[in-house]
Amino acid sequence: MRDFACNAMILVVLGYILVYLLPLGLRPMTIPDESRYGEIPREMIQSGNWSVPHLVDLRYFEKPPMGYWLNAISISMFGENIYAIRLPAALASGLSAWFIWLLLIRVGYGQRTALVAAVIYLSFVEVLVVGTLSILDNPFTLFLTGGMVLFYLAAMAPEATRQQRLYLATSGVLFGLSFLSKGFLAFVLPGLVLLPYCLLQKRYMLLWRCWWIAIFAILTVLPWAIIIHLREPDYWRYFIVEEHIRRFLATDAQHASPAYYYLTLLPLAAFPWLGFLPAAIAGIRLDKRHADVFRYLLLWFGMPFLFFSISKGKLPTYILPCLIPAAALIAIGLLEYFRAGWRRLFVMGVVINASMLLIGLAALLYQQFHGDGTPFYAHDETTKLVGIILGLSLAIIITITAFFFRTPYKTIAAIGASVGIIFVILNSDLPKAVLEGKSPIALYEHVAPKLKPDTIIVSDANVVRAVAWSFKRSDVYLLHRGELGYGLSYPEHAHRYLGISGLKQLLDRLHTGELQQDIAVFCEEPCQPELIALLGHRADQYSNDEFSVWIAPSTKQSKTNLRDKTSNGK
């Protein structure tokens, strides 16, 4: 038994390394999120200012600093590259799976069930995608998961003991780190779970002792909270009003979607395991020993899911924390279902998965060879096309083969492996059109030799982060305010906004020879018609289907100072 568990754990860790860690550098940096969460840490390192986040040298108050700190540490260790930017996210995914393992071990399920839960979590489609992207949801989910797990361990510990207080205090520290990753959700989501759990279980003294959590969460956040208040007094107003109240409650909230949004998203986010949910539910009903942990896991999944569904603003990544308890519940239920000797509902899950993979393969082949639109893969990407076809075919074969395994652990491993194989292949075989549509980095590398160190860089709001990262320049001028509107509102930075009129004045000065520097203008296609009309006869264009770079060369030498003489375009 011990040898089996040890070997299984080694295989899980190796699978995690193969799927999550090794391919991190294969895909180019994407916009807007990855370029943002690469550029802000780069500027932290460059400026030495780790307390006040800046983006292209403008104040950027949308999030607390923990995610930036983690990326900055990784960049300091591994260099300014996409692997370093994504590594903290991938490690956060692996450690989140470890917390699931820890919880199920400590509540008495044993090594096998705990490892199955970790495998299920790491093979959810949403976790595979989000867990290898540099976004803040990954560290947020890690610290939130750690806090939730340690709270439950405190609930299991003897009342009023040093052990219980230690668990509660550590839980508070983790919730504090979660706050430093993404804000007040770190307190709202646990509150939605811990309060009803304590009330339902009539654990009133445990609820009272949650002040340990509150104290240590505050102590974790307080040093940075004081520093940012002293340095930037307006931070907390902007962060609370714009990033919380408006995002989740306002009728014009950012990323607004209907209440049923996450219900429609869940089948894809939880693939390949949602099809096995009926079997898992049947299995959970057989387990009469752990009603308490079931209640906790259900609250942990259901209350945040309901909260995000009610909120006005929605993004697919918001429900990432809900997949932690979902993985644990599915693992427990499936293994109980197998132990009962049942198979019918499991077969239904295999059929659902195989059908979805077959539909995906058929859609790919139809669009590639018979569709009316543009094929997924260009004519020179045959190797990639063959690779993804073989990957999908292999995943279908493995999914069907899983039905014939005699042990549930091999069966579950096969289901997880079927998705892992596709994901690994996609890292190197994504269509060029997809890569170019989400990343301008290849184009910027192509034009980099054409830019001089003193070239004036002007960018639209969509690509400015990638421009700053690619050319290691934070002195970028803007055609639009976008998410940098708040930073541009400070008088000392108003000159950084040009607009079309400001750019026209700049080009006029270049044309008359008053300005000595070249001007490079970056935009996402379709560029503004006014911009194209302005640059068409004055600059050389370098572009692909998604992004353009215009370079206007200087004609005479001058020592004109841009900041003094360029209109801010207002």
C-alpha positions as CSV (number, residue, x, y, z in Angstrom):
1,M,0.0,0.0,0.0
2,R,2.8,2.4,0.9
3,D,4.7,1.6,-2.2
4,F,1.7,2.2,-4.3
5,A,1.0,5.6,-2.7
6,C,4.6,6.6,-3.1
7,N,4.8,5.6,-6.8
8,A,1.5,7.3,-7.5
9,M,2.7,10.5,-5.9
10,I,5.9,10.4,-8.0
11,L,3.8,10.0,-11.1
12,V,1.5,12.9,-10.2
13,V,4.5,15.1,-9.5
14,L,6.1,14.1,-12.8
15,G,2.9,14.7,-14.7
16,Y,2.6,18.1,-13.1
17,I,6.2,19.0,-14.1
18,L,5.5,17.8,-17.7
19,V,2.2,19.5,-18.2
20,Y,2.6,22.7,-16.1
21,L,6.3,23.6,-15.8
22,L,8.2,22.4,-18.8
23,P,6.0,24.0,-21.5
24,L,5.8,27.5,-19.8
25,G,8.1,29.2,-22.2
26,L,6.7,27.7,-25.5
27,R,3.9,30.1,-26.0
28,P,4.6,33.9,-26.5
29,M,3.4,36.5,-24.0
30,T,-0.3,37.4,-24.4
31,I,-2.0,40.7,-24.1
32,P,-3.4,42.3,-22.1
33,D,-2.9,40.4,-18.8
34,E,0.5,38.7,-19.1
35,S,2.1,41.8,-20.6
36,R,0.7,43.8,-17.7
37,Y,1.8,41.3,-15.0
38,G,5.3,41.2,-16.6
39,E,5.8,44.9,-17.1
40,I,4.7,46.1,-13.6
41,P,7.2,43.7,-11.8
42,R,9.9,44.7,-14.4
43,E,9.4,48.3,-13.5
44,M,9.4,47.5,-9.8
45,I,12.9,45.9,-10.2
46,Q,14.1,48.7,-12.4
47,S,12.9,51.5,-10.1
48,G,13.5,49.8,-6.7
49,N,9.9,50.9,-5.7
50,W,8.2,47.7,-4.6
51,S,5.4,49.4,-2.6
52,V,3.6,51.5,-5.2
53,P,2.7,49.7,-8.4
54,H,3.4,51.5,-11.7
55,L,2.6,50.6,-15.3
56,V,4.7,52.5,-17.9
57,D,5.8,54.7,-15.0
58,L,2.2,55.7,-14.2
59,R,0.4,54.9,-11.0
60,Y,-1.6,51.7,-11.3
61,F,-3.9,51.0,-8.4
62,E,-6.2,48.3,-9.7
63,K,-4.6,45.5,-7.6
64,P,-2.5,45.0,-4.5
65,P,1.2,44.1,-4.9
66,M,1.5,40.4,-4.0
67,G,1.2,39.0,-7.6
68,Y,3.7,41.6,-8.8
69,W,6.1,40.8,-6.0
70,L,6.0,37.1,-6.9
71,N,6.6,37.8,-10.5
72,A,9.4,40.3,-9.7
73,I,11.1,37.7,-7.5
74,S,10.9,35.1,-10.3
75,I,12.2,37.6,-12.9
76,S,15.1,38.5,-10.5
77,M,16.0,34.7,-10.4
78,F,15.4,33.6,-14.0
79,G,15.6,36.8,-16.1
80,E,13.1,38.9,-18.1
81,N,11.4,36.2,-20.0
82,I,8.0,34.6,-20.3
83,Y,9.0,31.5,-18.3
84,A,9.8,33.6,-15.3
85,I,6.5,35.5,-15.6
86,R,4.4,32.3,-15.7
87,L,6.4,30.3,-13.1
88,P,4.6,31.7,-10.0
89,A,1.2,31.0,-11.5
90,A,2.2,27.3,-12.3
91,L,3.7,26.8,-8.9
92,A,0.5,28.3,-7.3
93,S,-1.6,25.7,-9.2
94,G,0.6,22.9,-7.9
95,L,0.5,24.1,-4.3
96,S,-3.3,24.5,-4.5
97,A,-3.5,20.9,-5.5
98,W,-1.2,20.1,-2.5
99,F,-3.6,21.8,-0.2
100,I,-6.5,19.6,-1.5
101,W,-4.3,16.6,-0.8
102,L,-3.5,17.8,2.7
103,L,-7.2,18.4,3.5
104,L,-8.3,14.9,2.5
105,I,-5.4,13.2,4.2
106,R,-6.1,15.0,7.4
107,V,-9.9,14.2,7.4
108,G,-9.1,10.5,7.0
109,Y,-9.6,9.7,3.4
110,G,-6.1,8.3,2.8
111,Q,-3.4,8.8,0.3
112,R,-5.2,7.5,-2.8
113,T,-8.3,9.7,-2.5
114,A,-6.2,12.7,-1.8
115,L,-4.0,12.1,-4.9
116,V,-7.1,11.5,-7.0
117,A,-8.5,14.9,-5.9
118,A,-5.2,16.6,-6.8
119,V,-5.2,14.9,-10.2
120,I,-8.8,16.0,-10.9
121,Y,-8.0,19.6,-9.9
122,L,-4.9,19.8,-12.1
123,S,-6.7,18.3,-15.1
124,F,-9.7,20.7,-15.1
125,V,-9.6,22.6,-18.4
126,E,-9.8,26.0,-16.6
127,V,-7.0,25.1,-14.2
128,L,-4.8,23.9,-17.1
129,V,-5.3,27.1,-19.0
130,V,-5.4,29.6,-16.2
131,G,-2.7,27.8,-14.2
132,T,-0.1,28.4,-16.9
133,L,-1.0,32.1,-17.5
134,S,0.5,34.9,-15.6
135,I,-2.7,36.3,-13.9
136,L,-3.5,37.1,-10.3
137,D,-6.2,34.5,-9.9
138,N,-3.6,31.8,-9.3
139,P,-1.8,33.2,-6.2
140,F,-5.2,34.5,-5.0
141,T,-6.6,30.9,-5.3
142,L,-3.6,29.4,-3.6
143,F,-3.7,31.6,-0.5
144,L,-7.5,31.4,-0.3
145,T,-7.3,27.6,-0.5
146,G,-4.6,27.4,2.2
147,G,-6.7,29.6,4.5
148,M,-9.8,27.5,3.9
149,V,-8.0,24.2,4.5
150,L,-6.3,25.4,7.7
151,F,-9.6,26.7,9.0
152,Y,-11.1,23.3,8.6
153,L,-8.1,21.7,10.4
154,A,-8.8,24.2,13.2
155,A,-12.4,23.0,13.3
156,M,-11.1,19.4,13.7
157,A,-8.7,20.3,16.4
158,P,-9.6,20.1,20.1
159,E,-11.4,23.3,21.3
160,A,-9.4,26.1,22.8
161,T,-6.0,24.4,22.4
162,R,-2.8,25.8,21.2
163,Q,-3.1,23.7,18.0
164,Q,-6.4,25.2,17.1
165,R,-5.2,28.7,17.7
166,L,-2.1,28.0,15.5
167,Y,-4.3,26.8,12.7
168,L,-6.6,29.8,13.0
169,A,-3.7,32.2,13.1
170,T,-2.0,30.6,10.0
171,S,-5.3,30.7,8.2
172,G,-5.5,34.4,8.9
173,V,-2.0,35.0,7.5
174,L,-3.0,33.1,4.3
175,F,-6.2,35.1,4.0
176,G,-4.1,38.3,4.4
177,L,-1.8,37.1,1.6
178,S,-4.9,36.4,-0.5
179,F,-6.0,40.0,0.1
180,L,-2.6,41.3,-1.0
181,S,-3.1,39.3,-4.2
182,K,-6.5,40.5,-5.2
183,G,-8.2,42.6,-2.6
184,F,-11.3,42.3,-0.4
185,L,-12.6,39.1,-2.0
186,A,-10.1,37.4,0.2
187,F,-12.3,38.3,3.2
188,V,-15.7,38.2,1.5
189,L,-15.4,34.7,0.1
190,P,-14.3,33.0,3.4
191,G,-17.0,34.9,5.3
192,L,-19.6,33.5,3.0
193,V,-18.4,30.0,3.8
194,L,-17.1,30.1,7.4
195,L,-20.1,31.9,8.9
196,P,-22.9,29.6,7.6
197,Y,-20.7,26.5,8.3
198,C,-20.2,27.5,12.0
199,L,-23.9,28.3,12.4
200,L,-25.1,25.1,10.7
201,Q,-22.7,23.0,12.8
202,K,-23.6,25.0,15.9
203,R,-19.9,25.7,16.4
204,Y,-20.5,29.1,18.1
205,M,-17.2,29.1,20.1
206,L,-15.3,28.3,16.9
207,L,-17.0,31.3,15.3
208,W,-16.0,33.5,18.2
209,R,-12.4,32.3,17.9
210,C,-12.3,33.5,14.3
211,W,-11.0,36.7,15.8
212,W,-7.6,35.0,15.6
213,I,-8.1,34.9,11.8
214,A,-9.1,38.5,11.7
215,I,-6.2,39.7,13.8
216,F,-3.5,37.8,11.8
217,A,-5.0,38.8,8.5
218,I,-4.9,42.4,9.5
219,L,-1.3,42.1,10.8
220,T,-0.3,40.5,7.4
221,V,-1.8,43.3,5.4
222,L,-1.1,46.3,7.7
223,P,2.6,47.1,6.9
224,W,2.0,47.5,3.2
225,A,-1.4,49.1,3.8
226,I,0.2,51.8,5.9
227,I,3.1,52.4,3.5
228,I,0.8,52.7,0.4
229,H,-1.5,55.1,2.4
230,L,1.5,57.3,3.4
231,R,2.9,57.4,-0.1
232,E,-0.3,57.5,-2.1
233,P,-3.2,58.8,0.0
234,D,-5.8,58.3,-2.8
235,Y,-5.0,54.6,-3.2
236,W,-7.6,53.2,-0.9
237,R,-10.4,55.4,-2.3
238,Y,-9.7,54.3,-5.9
239,F,-9.2,50.6,-4.9
240,I,-12.4,50.3,-2.9
241,V,-14.7,52.4,-5.1
242,E,-13.5,51.5,-8.6
243,E,-12.1,48.0,-8.2
244,H,-14.8,46.6,-5.8
245,I,-18.0,48.5,-5.6
246,R,-18.2,49.3,-9.3
247,R,-16.8,46.0,-10.5
248,F,-19.2,43.9,-8.6
249,L,-22.3,46.0,-8.1
250,A,-22.6,48.8,-10.6
251,T,-25.0,48.5,-13.5
252,D,-22.2,49.6,-15.8
253,A,-19.7,47.2,-14.2
254,Q,-16.7,46.1,-16.2
255,H,-17.2,42.7,-17.9
256,A,-20.9,42.7,-17.1
257,S,-22.7,39.3,-17.8
258,P,-26.0,37.7,-17.0
259,A,-26.5,35.7,-13.8
260,Y,-26.5,32.3,-15.6
261,Y,-23.0,33.1,-17.2
262,Y,-21.1,30.6,-14.9
263,L,-23.7,27.9,-15.4
264,T,-23.0,27.9,-19.1
265,L,-19.3,28.1,-18.6
266,L,-19.0,25.3,-16.1
267,P,-19.2,22.3,-18.6
268,L,-16.1,23.6,-20.3
269,A,-14.3,24.9,-17.2
270,A,-14.8,21.5,-15.4
271,F,-14.1,19.3,-18.4
272,P,-13.3,16.3,-18.4
273,W,-14.9,15.7,-15.0
274,L,-18.4,17.3,-15.1
275,G,-19.7,14.3,-17.0
276,F,-18.8,12.1,-14.0
277,L,-20.8,14.3,-11.6
278,P,-23.8,11.9,-11.5
279,A,-21.5,9.1,-10.5
280,A,-19.8,11.3,-7.9
281,I,-23.1,12.3,-6.4
282,A,-24.3,8.7,-6.2
283,G,-21.0,7.8,-4.5
284,I,-21.1,10.7,-1.9
285,R,-24.5,9.5,-0.8
286,L,-22.9,6.1,0.1
287,D,-20.4,7.8,2.5
288,K,-22.1,8.3,5.9
289,R,-18.8,9.0,7.8
290,H,-17.9,12.4,6.6
291,A,-21.1,14.5,6.5
292,D,-19.3,17.4,8.2
293,V,-16.6,17.7,5.5
294,F,-19.2,17.3,2.7
295,R,-21.1,20.2,4.2
296,Y,-18.0,22.3,4.3
297,L,-17.0,21.5,0.8
298,L,-20.5,22.2,-0.6
299,L,-20.5,25.6,1.1
300,W,-17.0,26.3,-0.2
301,F,-18.2,25.6,-3.7
302,G,-21.7,26.9,-3.6
303,M,-21.5,30.2,-1.8
304,P,-18.7,31.8,-3.9
305,F,-20.3,30.4,-7.1
306,L,-23.6,32.1,-6.1
307,F,-21.8,35.3,-5.2
308,F,-20.0,35.5,-8.5
309,S,-23.2,34.7,-10.4
310,I,-25.1,37.5,-8.6
311,S,-22.3,40.0,-9.1
312,K,-22.6,42.2,-12.2
313,G,-18.9,41.9,-13.4
314,K,-17.8,38.4,-14.5
315,L,-14.7,36.8,-15.9
316,P,-14.1,33.1,-16.5
317,T,-11.2,33.1,-14.0
318,Y,-13.3,34.3,-11.1
319,I,-14.7,30.8,-10.3
320,L,-11.2,29.3,-10.1
321,P,-11.4,29.0,-6.3
322,C,-14.7,27.0,-6.7
323,L,-12.9,24.2,-8.5
324,I,-10.9,23.3,-5.4
325,P,-13.8,21.9,-3.4
326,A,-15.3,20.6,-6.6
327,A,-12.3,18.4,-7.2
328,A,-12.4,17.1,-3.7
329,L,-16.1,16.2,-3.9
330,I,-15.8,14.5,-7.3
331,A,-12.8,12.5,-6.1
332,I,-14.6,11.3,-3.0
333,G,-17.8,10.5,-4.8
334,L,-16.1,8.6,-7.7
335,L,-14.0,6.4,-5.5
336,E,-17.0,5.5,-3.3
337,Y,-19.0,4.8,-6.5
338,F,-16.3,2.4,-7.7
339,R,-16.0,0.7,-4.3
340,A,-19.7,0.0,-4.5
341,G,-19.1,-2.0,-7.6
342,W,-21.2,0.3,-9.8
343,R,-20.3,1.3,-13.4
344,R,-23.3,2.5,-15.3
345,L,-23.0,6.3,-14.4
346,F,-19.3,6.1,-15.0
347,V,-19.9,4.7,-18.5
348,M,-22.2,7.7,-19.1
349,G,-19.3,10.0,-18.2
350,V,-16.9,8.2,-20.6
351,V,-19.4,8.5,-23.4
352,I,-19.9,12.2,-22.7
353,N,-16.2,12.9,-22.7
354,A,-15.5,10.8,-25.8
355,S,-18.4,12.5,-27.6
356,M,-17.1,16.0,-26.8
357,L,-13.6,15.1,-28.0
358,L,-15.0,13.6,-31.2
359,I,-17.1,16.7,-31.8
360,G,-14.1,18.8,-31.3
361,L,-12.0,16.7,-33.7
362,A,-14.8,16.7,-36.3
363,A,-15.3,20.5,-36.0
364,L,-11.5,21.0,-36.5
365,L,-11.4,18.8,-39.6
366,Y,-14.6,20.4,-41.1
367,Q,-13.4,23.9,-40.6
368,Q,-10.0,23.1,-41.9
369,F,-11.0,21.4,-45.1
370,H,-14.7,22.2,-45.8
371,G,-15.6,25.3,-43.8
372,D,-16.6,28.6,-45.3
373,G,-14.4,30.7,-43.1
374,T,-10.6,30.8,-42.7
375,P,-9.1,27.5,-41.7
376,F,-7.6,27.2,-38.2
377,Y,-4.2,26.3,-39.6
378,A,-2.5,28.0,-42.6
379,H,-1.1,26.0,-45.5
380,D,2.4,26.1,-44.1
381,E,1.3,24.7,-40.7
382,T,0.7,21.1,-41.7
383,T,3.0,19.7,-39.0
384,K,1.0,21.5,-36.3
385,L,-2.3,20.4,-37.8
386,V,-1.2,16.7,-37.9
387,G,0.1,17.1,-34.3
388,I,-3.2,18.3,-32.9
389,I,-5.2,15.7,-34.9
390,L,-3.0,13.0,-33.5
391,G,-3.3,14.5,-30.0
392,L,-7.1,14.6,-30.1
393,S,-7.3,11.1,-31.5
394,L,-5.0,9.8,-28.8
395,A,-7.1,11.5,-26.2
396,I,-10.2,9.8,-27.5
397,I,-8.5,6.4,-27.5
398,I,-7.3,6.9,-23.9
399,T,-10.8,8.1,-22.8
400,I,-12.4,5.0,-24.3
401,T,-9.7,2.7,-22.9
402,A,-10.3,4.1,-19.4
403,F,-13.6,2.1,-19.3
404,F,-11.7,-1.2,-19.5
405,F,-9.3,-0.6,-16.6
406,R,-10.1,-2.7,-13.6
407,T,-8.8,-0.3,-10.9
408,P,-10.4,3.1,-10.4
409,Y,-7.0,4.8,-10.0
410,K,-5.9,3.8,-13.4
411,T,-9.3,4.8,-14.8
412,I,-9.1,8.3,-13.3
413,A,-5.5,8.7,-14.3
414,A,-6.4,7.9,-17.9
415,I,-9.2,10.5,-17.9
416,G,-6.8,13.2,-16.6
417,A,-4.0,12.1,-19.0
418,S,-6.4,12.5,-22.0
419,V,-6.7,16.2,-21.3
420,G,-3.1,16.7,-20.3
421,I,-1.9,15.2,-23.6
422,I,-4.0,17.7,-25.6
423,F,-2.8,20.6,-23.5
424,V,0.9,19.7,-23.9
425,I,0.5,19.4,-27.7
426,L,-1.4,22.7,-27.9
427,N,1.5,24.5,-26.3
428,S,3.6,23.9,-29.4
429,D,0.9,23.4,-32.0
430,L,-1.4,26.4,-31.6
431,P,-2.3,28.0,-35.0
432,K,-0.1,30.9,-35.9
433,A,-3.3,33.0,-36.3
434,V,-4.2,32.4,-32.6
435,L,-0.7,33.2,-31.4
436,E,-0.4,36.4,-33.5
437,G,-3.9,37.4,-32.5
438,K,-3.0,37.4,-28.8
439,S,0.7,38.4,-28.9
440,P,2.4,41.1,-30.8
441,I,5.8,40.1,-29.5
442,A,7.1,38.4,-32.7
443,L,6.3,41.6,-34.7
444,Y,8.0,43.8,-32.1
445,E,11.1,41.6,-32.1
446,H,11.2,42.0,-35.9
447,V,11.1,45.8,-35.8
448,A,13.4,46.1,-32.7
449,P,16.6,46.6,-34.8
450,K,14.9,49.5,-36.6
451,L,14.3,51.5,-33.4
452,K,17.1,53.7,-32.0
453,P,17.6,54.2,-28.2
454,D,16.2,57.7,-28.4
455,T,13.2,56.8,-30.6
456,I,10.0,58.4,-29.3
457,I,7.5,55.6,-28.7
458,V,3.8,56.2,-29.0
459,S,1.2,53.5,-28.4
460,D,-2.5,52.8,-28.2
461,A,-3.9,51.6,-24.9
462,N,-4.3,48.0,-26.0
463,V,-0.7,47.1,-26.7
464,V,1.2,49.6,-24.5
465,R,2.1,47.0,-21.9
466,A,3.6,44.7,-24.5
467,V,5.5,47.7,-26.1
468,A,7.0,48.6,-22.7
469,W,8.0,45.0,-22.0
470,S,9.5,44.4,-25.4
471,F,11.6,47.5,-25.6
472,K,12.3,47.8,-21.9
473,R,11.0,51.4,-22.0
474,S,8.5,52.9,-19.6
475,D,8.6,56.4,-21.2
476,V,5.8,55.5,-23.7
477,Y,3.4,58.1,-24.9
478,L,-0.3,57.2,-25.2
479,L,-2.9,57.7,-27.9
480,H,-5.7,56.6,-25.6
481,R,-6.1,56.6,-21.8
482,G,-7.7,53.1,-21.4
483,E,-6.9,51.6,-18.0
484,L,-4.1,54.1,-17.5
485,G,-6.6,57.0,-17.3
486,Y,-6.2,57.2,-13.5
487,G,-2.4,57.5,-13.7
488,L,-2.6,60.1,-16.5
489,S,-4.9,62.2,-14.3
490,Y,-2.0,63.3,-12.2
491,P,-0.6,66.7,-13.4
492,E,3.0,65.5,-13.6
493,H,2.0,62.8,-16.0
494,A,-0.5,64.6,-18.2
495,H,2.0,65.2,-20.9
496,R,2.2,61.4,-21.5
497,Y,-1.2,61.5,-23.2
498,L,-0.9,62.7,-26.8
499,G,-4.1,61.7,-28.5
500,I,-4.3,62.0,-32.3
501,S,-3.9,65.8,-32.2
502,G,-0.8,65.6,-30.0
503,L,0.7,63.0,-32.4
504,K,-0.1,65.2,-35.4
505,Q,1.8,68.1,-33.8
506,L,4.7,65.8,-33.0
507,L,4.8,64.6,-36.7
508,D,4.6,68.2,-37.9
509,R,7.7,69.0,-35.9
510,L,9.4,66.0,-37.3
511,H,8.5,67.0,-40.8
512,T,9.9,70.5,-40.4
513,G,13.1,69.2,-38.9
514,E,12.5,70.7,-35.5
515,L,12.5,67.2,-33.9
516,Q,15.6,65.1,-34.2
517,Q,14.3,61.7,-32.9
518,D,12.5,59.0,-34.9
519,I,8.9,58.3,-33.9
520,A,7.5,54.8,-33.6
521,V,3.7,54.3,-33.3
522,F,2.2,51.0,-32.1
523,C,-1.4,50.0,-32.5
524,E,-3.7,47.0,-32.6
525,E,-5.6,46.4,-35.8
526,P,-7.8,47.9,-36.9
527,C,-6.0,51.1,-36.1
528,Q,-8.0,54.3,-36.0
529,P,-8.7,55.7,-39.5
530,E,-7.4,59.1,-38.3
531,L,-4.2,57.4,-37.3
532,I,-3.8,55.7,-40.6
533,A,-4.5,58.9,-42.5
534,L,-2.0,60.7,-40.3
535,L,0.8,58.2,-40.7
536,G,0.2,56.8,-44.2
537,H,2.5,59.2,-46.1
538,R,4.9,60.0,-43.3
539,A,5.9,56.6,-41.9
540,D,6.9,53.0,-42.9
541,Q,4.4,50.4,-41.8
542,Y,5.3,46.9,-40.4
543,S,2.3,44.8,-39.6
544,N,0.6,41.4,-39.4
545,D,-3.2,40.8,-39.4
546,E,-3.6,41.9,-35.8
547,F,-0.9,44.6,-35.0
548,S,0.9,47.4,-36.7
549,V,4.0,49.4,-36.1
550,W,4.7,52.7,-37.9
551,I,8.1,54.3,-37.9
552,A,8.6,57.9,-39.0
553,P,12.3,58.7,-39.4
554,S,13.7,62.1,-38.5
555,T,15.1,64.3,-41.2
556,K,17.1,66.9,-39.3
557,Q,19.0,67.3,-36.1
558,S,17.5,69.2,-33.2
559,K,17.7,69.4,-29.4
560,T,14.1,70.0,-28.8
561,N,12.7,68.7,-25.6
562,L,9.6,66.7,-26.1
563,R,8.0,67.3,-22.7
564,D,8.4,71.1,-22.9
565,K,7.0,71.5,-26.5
566,T,4.5,68.7,-27.2
567,S,0.9,69.4,-26.6
568,N,-0.9,66.9,-24.4
569,G,-3.7,66.7,-26.9
570,K,-6.5,67.5,-24.5
